[in-house]
């Protein structure tokens, strides 16, 4: 009996120890995610923290039910703790660059940093979209079946079951250069900035393209990463092209959960680029396609360095060379604690500006007859990287090209093979369909599998006669 008693005690201690170890590693992800997400939604998007936490944060993972956030409106911070005392994490809002999780730095020190970036208050002029803010949904092209289009849009905002969590927030449909449909959920409007998650990767690709046009970067040369320049480091031969196509061979586990690379990078690293550049090679360069948010943040750091190395210089570049030129005044790409942008995940923009970005791409990187991207960049970015099994990835863009020897075997079989898109967590998409002269934007916070991009876009296409 004594032996059984001590064995039982030992087992209980091991179970408790394992639980503490798990929570010790997992809870900073929960508190970090909660603090960062709420901070951006409250101070950047102007939303109610209680609603955001209940509808968008807590359903993300069961662990978030033990997290309690506190919003400090005076200091513009959000602090989240587990069980009211454990693993406190704080995110700080700074005007002009959104929110940053204070990792490796105190919230006070982060707040005190001088970031000479004024928040953009420019509003579109009183002209028809895309040049301005006027949208006419009454006078549509003759090939548009408005009843079918409205039905398709309406279905996007309808929950198919009592327990589903589609949570569609915005839909914008563009035909030619005209918005032909637009709808928002209650509490959202054309001016509400919305998180694109991994759609930021495509923005990062476009900014790199502009730097290539400026001859500040060459994608075919070894990537300018100082950590890889030591003698004998095989990573020194990784090119920027390989990084853009997610074919560098670098190890990175794109899994969102405790102790996984993606979450450790986003919520436990002061420098996301440094976290990713420290990864070893897991495969020979340019032989394996491995989707990696870590790779996107290496590219983002390269872009920041190429513009002068500071947030001020980078934001000036991004606004004057891209966003302002296409009339998109809402985008904000948020930085990490090291002062580099989180090019993998953290860009906010209103739905119309996401649509402007799609229109800009559909027009091959030209706006108002001005070539902003180098000629051929959109083609490069939307050409399948050889390692992607179904031709589903280019250079920071998702594709619908299909398997090289069997194009019918593609991501969305019922949609045109020339479709390409920016895609993000929770069902974000900016889909560009050149053969139909269309752009479809859907933004939301979907927590289950009730949303289907293919079905929705198919309904939109069916409502517009192909001339």
C-alpha positions as CSV (number, residue, x, y, z in Angstrom):
1,X,0.0,0.0,0.0
2,X,2.8,2.4,0.8
3,X,4.4,1.7,-2.6
4,X,1.1,2.4,-4.3
5,X,0.7,5.6,-2.3
6,X,4.1,6.9,-3.3
7,X,3.6,5.9,-6.9
8,X,0.3,7.7,-6.9
9,X,1.9,10.8,-5.4
10,X,4.7,10.7,-8.0
11,X,2.2,10.4,-10.8
12,X,0.2,13.4,-9.5
13,X,3.4,15.4,-9.2
14,X,4.4,14.5,-12.8
15,X,0.9,15.4,-14.1
16,X,0.9,18.7,-12.2
17,X,4.5,19.4,-13.4
18,X,3.6,18.7,-17.0
19,X,0.5,20.9,-16.7
20,X,2.6,23.8,-15.3
21,X,5.2,23.3,-18.0
22,X,2.5,23.4,-20.7
23,X,0.8,26.4,-19.3
24,X,4.1,28.2,-18.7
25,X,4.8,27.9,-22.4
26,X,1.3,28.2,-23.7
27,X,-0.2,31.1,-21.7
28,X,2.2,33.8,-23.0
29,X,0.8,33.0,-26.4
30,X,-2.7,33.5,-25.1
31,X,-2.0,36.7,-23.2
32,X,0.3,38.0,-26.0
33,X,-2.3,37.3,-28.7
34,X,-5.1,38.9,-26.7
35,X,-3.1,42.0,-25.8
36,X,-1.9,42.6,-29.3
37,X,-5.2,41.8,-31.1
38,X,-7.3,44.0,-28.7
39,X,-4.8,46.9,-28.8
40,X,-5.0,47.1,-32.6
41,X,-8.8,46.7,-32.7
42,X,-9.4,49.3,-30.0
43,X,-6.9,52.0,-30.8
44,X,-6.4,51.5,-34.5
45,X,-9.9,50.4,-35.6
46,X,-11.9,52.1,-32.8
47,X,-13.8,49.1,-31.7
48,X,-15.4,48.0,-28.4
49,X,-12.9,45.8,-26.5
50,X,-15.6,43.6,-24.8
51,X,-17.2,42.7,-28.1
52,X,-13.9,42.0,-29.8
53,X,-12.7,39.8,-27.0
54,X,-15.9,37.8,-26.7
55,X,-16.6,37.4,-30.5
56,X,-13.1,37.3,-32.0
57,X,-10.4,36.4,-29.4
58,X,-12.0,33.8,-27.0
59,X,-13.3,31.5,-29.8
60,X,-9.8,31.3,-31.2
61,X,-8.5,28.9,-28.6
62,X,-9.9,27.3,-25.4
63,X,-6.9,28.7,-23.4
64,X,-8.2,32.3,-24.0
65,X,-11.1,31.7,-21.6
66,X,-8.7,32.1,-18.7
67,X,-7.3,35.3,-20.1
68,X,-8.5,38.7,-18.8
69,X,-7.5,41.9,-20.7
70,X,-7.4,45.5,-19.4
71,X,-7.5,48.5,-21.7
72,X,-5.6,51.6,-20.5
73,X,-7.1,54.4,-22.7
74,X,-4.9,57.1,-21.1
75,X,-1.6,55.3,-22.0
76,X,-3.0,53.5,-25.0
77,X,-2.0,50.1,-23.9
78,X,-3.7,46.7,-23.4
79,X,-2.5,44.3,-20.8
80,X,-3.6,40.7,-20.7
81,X,-3.1,38.2,-17.8
82,X,-4.0,34.5,-17.3
83,X,-6.0,33.7,-14.2
84,X,-5.8,37.4,-13.4
85,X,-2.1,37.3,-12.4
86,X,0.0,35.0,-14.6
87,X,2.1,35.6,-17.7
88,X,1.2,39.3,-18.2
89,X,1.7,40.7,-21.7
90,X,1.2,44.3,-22.8
91,X,0.7,45.8,-26.3
92,X,1.4,49.5,-26.9
93,X,-0.3,51.8,-29.4
94,X,1.8,54.4,-31.1
95,X,0.2,56.9,-33.5
96,X,0.9,56.2,-37.1
97,X,2.2,52.7,-36.7
98,X,-0.4,50.8,-34.7
99,X,0.3,48.4,-31.9
100,X,3.4,46.5,-30.9
101,X,3.7,43.7,-28.3
102,X,6.3,44.7,-25.6
103,X,8.7,41.7,-25.8
104,X,12.2,42.2,-24.6
105,X,11.3,45.8,-23.7
106,X,9.1,47.4,-21.1
107,X,5.8,48.9,-22.2
108,X,7.0,52.3,-20.8
109,X,10.2,52.2,-22.8
110,X,8.3,51.2,-26.0
111,X,5.8,54.0,-25.4
112,X,8.6,56.5,-24.9
113,X,10.4,55.6,-28.2
114,X,10.2,58.5,-30.6
115,X,8.5,57.3,-33.8
116,X,8.2,60.4,-36.0
117,X,5.2,59.2,-37.9
118,X,2.0,61.1,-38.0
119,X,-1.2,59.2,-38.3
120,X,-2.5,59.6,-41.9
121,X,-5.7,61.7,-41.8
122,X,-6.0,62.1,-45.5
123,X,-9.4,61.3,-46.9
124,X,-10.2,60.4,-50.5
125,X,-11.4,63.3,-52.7
126,X,-15.0,63.7,-53.7
127,X,-14.7,61.7,-56.8
128,X,-15.9,58.3,-57.9
129,X,-13.9,55.3,-56.6
130,X,-11.1,54.4,-57.0
131,X,-9.9,58.0,-57.3
132,X,-12.3,59.1,-54.5
133,X,-14.9,57.9,-52.1
134,X,-18.1,58.0,-54.2
135,X,-19.6,54.6,-55.0
136,X,-22.6,54.2,-57.3
137,X,-24.4,50.8,-56.8
138,X,-27.5,51.8,-58.7
139,X,-26.2,52.1,-62.2
140,X,-24.4,48.9,-62.9
141,X,-23.0,47.5,-66.2
142,X,-25.5,45.6,-68.3
143,X,-23.8,42.3,-67.8
144,X,-24.4,42.4,-64.1
145,X,-27.5,40.5,-62.7
146,X,-28.0,42.7,-59.7
147,X,-30.5,40.4,-58.0
148,X,-28.2,37.4,-58.2
149,X,-25.3,39.5,-57.1
150,X,-27.2,40.9,-54.1
151,X,-28.2,37.4,-53.2
152,X,-24.6,36.2,-53.3
153,X,-23.5,39.1,-51.2
154,X,-26.3,38.6,-48.7
155,X,-25.4,34.9,-48.3
156,X,-21.9,35.9,-47.2
157,X,-23.4,37.6,-44.1
158,X,-25.8,34.8,-43.3
159,X,-24.8,32.1,-40.8
160,X,-25.7,28.7,-42.3
161,X,-26.3,27.2,-38.8
162,X,-27.1,28.2,-35.3
163,X,-23.6,27.5,-34.1
164,X,-21.5,28.6,-37.1
165,X,-19.1,31.5,-36.8
166,X,-18.5,32.9,-40.3
167,X,-18.6,36.5,-39.0
168,X,-18.2,38.2,-42.4
169,X,-17.4,41.8,-41.8
170,X,-17.0,43.3,-45.3
171,X,-17.4,42.4,-48.9
172,X,-16.4,44.5,-51.9
173,X,-16.7,43.4,-55.6
174,X,-15.0,45.3,-58.4
175,X,-15.7,44.9,-62.1
176,X,-13.4,46.8,-64.4
177,X,-12.5,49.9,-62.2
178,X,-16.0,50.1,-60.6
179,X,-17.3,48.8,-57.3
180,X,-20.5,46.9,-58.2
181,X,-21.3,45.5,-54.8
182,X,-20.4,46.4,-51.2
183,X,-21.7,45.3,-47.9
184,X,-20.7,45.6,-44.2
185,X,-21.7,43.9,-41.0
186,X,-23.2,46.0,-38.2
187,X,-20.6,48.2,-36.6
188,X,-18.4,48.3,-39.7
189,X,-18.3,50.7,-42.6
190,X,-16.2,51.7,-45.6
191,X,-13.7,53.5,-43.3
192,X,-13.1,50.7,-40.7
193,X,-9.6,49.4,-40.8
194,X,-9.6,45.6,-40.9
195,X,-6.8,43.1,-40.2
196,X,-5.6,41.1,-43.3
197,X,-3.4,38.7,-41.4
198,X,-1.2,36.9,-44.1
199,X,-2.5,39.2,-46.8
200,X,0.3,41.4,-45.6
201,X,2.8,39.0,-47.3
202,X,1.5,40.1,-50.7
203,X,1.9,43.8,-49.7
204,X,5.5,43.0,-48.7
205,X,6.1,41.4,-52.1
206,X,4.9,44.5,-53.9
207,X,7.0,46.8,-51.7
208,X,10.0,44.7,-52.6
209,X,9.1,45.0,-56.3
210,X,9.2,48.8,-56.0
211,X,12.6,48.6,-54.3
212,X,13.8,46.4,-57.2
213,X,12.5,49.0,-59.6
214,X,14.5,51.6,-57.7
215,X,17.6,49.3,-58.0
216,X,17.9,49.0,-54.2
217,X,17.4,45.3,-54.3
218,X,18.2,42.5,-56.7
219,X,16.2,39.3,-56.0
220,X,18.7,37.1,-57.8
221,X,21.6,38.0,-55.5
222,X,22.2,36.4,-52.1
223,X,19.8,38.0,-49.6
224,X,21.4,40.8,-47.6
225,X,21.1,39.0,-44.2
226,X,24.2,39.7,-42.1
227,X,23.6,36.7,-39.8
228,X,24.3,34.4,-42.8
229,X,27.5,36.0,-43.9
230,X,29.9,34.2,-41.6
231,X,32.4,31.9,-43.3
232,X,31.1,28.5,-44.3
233,X,27.4,29.3,-43.6
234,X,25.5,27.6,-46.3
235,X,22.6,30.0,-45.9
236,X,24.7,32.8,-47.4
237,X,23.7,31.5,-50.9
238,X,19.9,32.0,-50.2
239,X,18.6,34.6,-52.7
240,X,15.8,37.0,-52.1
241,X,14.0,35.3,-55.0
242,X,14.1,32.0,-53.0
243,X,12.7,33.8,-49.9
244,X,9.9,35.4,-51.9
245,X,8.9,32.0,-53.3
246,X,9.1,30.3,-49.9
247,X,11.7,27.9,-51.4
248,X,14.8,28.9,-49.3
249,X,15.1,25.5,-47.6
250,X,14.9,27.2,-44.2
251,X,13.3,25.3,-41.3
252,X,10.1,26.9,-40.1
253,X,6.9,25.2,-38.7
254,X,3.8,27.2,-39.8
255,X,1.7,25.9,-37.0
256,X,-0.2,28.1,-34.6
257,X,-0.2,26.6,-31.1
258,X,2.0,26.3,-28.0
259,X,5.7,25.7,-28.5
260,X,5.4,26.2,-32.3
261,X,7.5,28.4,-34.5
262,X,4.8,30.7,-35.8
263,X,3.3,31.6,-32.4
264,X,6.7,31.8,-30.7
265,X,7.8,34.3,-33.4
266,X,4.7,36.5,-33.2
267,X,4.1,36.5,-29.5
268,X,7.4,35.7,-27.8
269,X,10.1,37.4,-30.0
270,X,11.3,41.0,-29.9
271,X,12.7,40.6,-33.4
272,X,10.7,38.3,-35.7
273,X,13.2,38.6,-38.4
274,X,16.0,37.5,-36.1
275,X,13.9,34.5,-34.9
276,X,13.5,33.4,-38.5
277,X,17.0,34.0,-39.7
278,X,18.4,31.9,-36.8
279,X,16.6,28.8,-38.3
280,X,18.9,26.2,-40.0
281,X,18.4,24.8,-43.4
282,X,16.1,21.8,-43.4
283,X,16.4,21.1,-47.2
284,X,18.6,22.0,-50.1
285,X,17.9,25.5,-51.3
286,X,15.2,25.9,-54.0
287,X,14.1,22.3,-53.9
288,X,11.2,22.4,-51.4
289,X,8.3,24.8,-51.0
290,X,7.6,25.5,-47.3
291,X,5.0,28.2,-46.5
292,X,6.6,30.3,-43.7
293,X,5.6,33.5,-42.0
294,X,9.2,33.6,-40.7
295,X,10.5,33.9,-44.2
296,X,8.0,36.8,-44.8
297,X,9.5,38.7,-41.8
298,X,13.0,38.2,-43.1
299,X,11.9,39.8,-46.4
300,X,10.2,42.6,-44.4
301,X,13.5,43.3,-42.5
302,X,15.3,43.4,-45.8
303,X,12.8,45.9,-47.2
304,X,13.1,48.1,-44.0
305,X,16.9,48.1,-44.3
306,X,16.8,48.9,-48.0
307,X,14.8,52.1,-47.2
308,X,17.2,53.3,-44.6
309,X,16.7,51.0,-41.6
310,X,14.2,53.0,-39.6
311,X,10.4,52.9,-39.3
312,X,10.2,56.5,-40.2
313,X,12.0,55.9,-43.5
314,X,10.1,52.8,-44.3
315,X,6.7,54.3,-43.7
316,X,7.6,57.3,-45.7
317,X,8.6,55.0,-48.6
318,X,5.5,52.8,-48.3
319,X,3.1,55.7,-48.3
320,X,4.6,57.9,-50.9
321,X,5.6,55.1,-53.3
322,X,2.6,52.8,-53.0
323,X,-0.4,53.6,-50.7
324,X,-0.9,57.3,-51.4
325,X,-0.4,56.9,-55.1
326,X,-3.3,54.4,-55.4
327,X,-5.5,56.5,-53.1
328,X,-5.2,54.1,-50.2
329,X,-4.9,56.2,-47.1
330,X,-5.9,53.7,-44.4
331,X,-3.2,51.1,-44.5
332,X,-1.0,50.6,-41.5
333,X,1.7,47.9,-41.3
334,X,2.5,47.3,-37.6
335,X,6.0,46.8,-36.3
336,X,7.6,44.4,-33.8
337,X,9.6,45.6,-30.8
338,X,12.8,45.7,-32.7
339,X,11.6,48.3,-35.1
340,X,11.0,46.2,-38.2
341,X,7.5,45.7,-39.7
342,X,5.6,42.4,-39.3
343,X,5.4,41.8,-43.0
344,X,3.9,38.4,-42.4
345,X,0.8,39.3,-40.6
346,X,0.0,42.8,-39.3
347,X,-1.5,45.1,-41.9
348,X,-4.8,46.9,-41.4
349,X,-6.7,48.7,-44.2
350,X,-10.3,49.4,-44.9
351,X,-12.1,47.1,-47.4
352,X,-12.1,49.7,-50.2
353,X,-8.3,50.0,-49.8
354,X,-7.8,46.3,-49.9
355,X,-9.9,46.4,-53.1
356,X,-7.7,49.2,-54.5
357,X,-4.7,47.0,-53.9
358,X,-6.4,44.2,-55.9
359,X,-7.3,46.6,-58.7
360,X,-3.7,47.9,-58.8
361,X,-2.5,44.3,-59.2
362,X,-5.1,43.6,-61.9
363,X,-3.8,46.6,-63.8
364,X,-0.3,45.1,-63.7
365,X,1.1,47.5,-61.1
366,X,0.0,50.6,-63.1
367,X,-2.1,53.4,-61.6
368,X,-3.4,56.4,-63.6
369,X,-1.1,55.4,-66.4
370,X,1.9,55.5,-64.1
371,X,4.0,52.3,-63.7
372,X,4.6,51.8,-60.0
373,X,5.8,48.2,-60.1
374,X,8.6,47.2,-62.5
375,X,7.3,45.6,-65.7
376,X,6.9,41.9,-65.3
377,X,6.7,41.9,-61.4
378,X,3.0,40.8,-61.2
379,X,3.8,38.1,-63.7
380,X,6.8,37.0,-61.6
381,X,4.8,37.1,-58.4
382,X,1.9,35.0,-59.8
383,X,4.0,32.4,-61.5
384,X,4.0,29.1,-59.6
385,X,7.1,28.3,-57.7
386,X,8.3,24.8,-58.9
387,X,8.0,23.2,-55.5
388,X,4.3,24.0,-54.9
389,X,2.4,20.8,-55.6
390,X,-0.7,22.3,-57.2
391,X,0.9,25.4,-58.5
392,X,-0.7,27.2,-55.6
393,X,2.0,29.6,-54.7
394,X,4.1,32.3,-56.4
395,X,6.1,35.0,-54.8
396,X,4.0,35.8,-51.6
397,X,0.8,35.3,-53.5
398,X,-1.6,32.3,-53.6
399,X,-2.5,31.0,-57.0
400,X,-5.1,28.8,-58.7
401,X,-2.8,27.6,-61.5
402,X,-3.1,23.9,-60.8
403,X,-0.6,21.0,-61.1
404,X,1.8,21.6,-64.0
405,X,0.9,18.4,-65.8
406,X,-2.7,18.4,-64.7
407,X,-4.1,22.0,-64.5
408,X,-7.5,20.7,-63.5
409,X,-6.0,19.6,-60.2
410,X,-6.1,23.0,-58.5
411,X,-7.1,24.7,-55.3
412,X,-10.5,26.0,-56.6
413,X,-11.5,23.7,-59.5
414,X,-14.6,25.7,-60.4
415,X,-12.8,29.0,-60.6
416,X,-10.6,30.3,-63.4
417,X,-7.0,29.1,-63.3
418,X,-5.7,32.7,-63.7
419,X,-7.2,33.7,-60.4
420,X,-4.6,34.7,-57.8
421,X,-5.1,36.1,-54.3
422,X,-3.9,37.5,-51.1
423,X,-5.1,35.2,-48.3
424,X,-5.2,35.4,-44.6
425,X,-6.2,33.7,-41.3
426,X,-9.9,33.7,-40.5
427,X,-11.0,33.8,-44.1
428,X,-9.5,37.0,-45.5
429,X,-9.1,37.2,-49.2
430,X,-8.4,39.7,-52.0
431,X,-9.0,37.6,-55.2
432,X,-7.9,39.0,-58.5
433,X,-9.5,37.3,-61.6
434,X,-7.9,38.9,-64.7
435,X,-9.9,36.9,-67.2
436,X,-13.1,38.3,-65.7
437,X,-11.7,41.7,-65.1
438,X,-12.8,41.4,-61.4
439,X,-11.6,41.8,-57.9
440,X,-13.4,40.2,-54.9
441,X,-12.6,41.2,-51.3
442,X,-14.0,39.3,-48.3
443,X,-13.0,40.2,-44.7
444,X,-14.2,38.4,-41.6
445,X,-13.3,36.5,-38.5
446,X,-14.3,32.9,-39.2
447,X,-13.6,30.4,-36.4
448,X,-14.8,27.2,-38.1
449,X,-15.0,25.7,-41.6
450,X,-18.4,27.2,-42.5
451,X,-16.8,29.7,-45.0
452,X,-15.9,28.6,-48.5
453,X,-14.0,31.0,-50.8
454,X,-14.7,28.9,-53.9
455,X,-18.5,28.8,-53.4
456,X,-18.7,32.5,-52.7
457,X,-16.6,33.6,-55.6
458,X,-18.4,31.2,-57.9
459,X,-21.7,32.8,-56.9
460,X,-20.2,36.3,-57.7
461,X,-18.9,35.2,-61.1
462,X,-22.2,33.6,-62.0
463,X,-24.0,36.9,-61.3
464,X,-21.8,38.7,-63.9
465,X,-22.1,37.6,-67.5
466,X,-18.7,36.9,-69.1
467,X,-18.6,39.2,-72.1
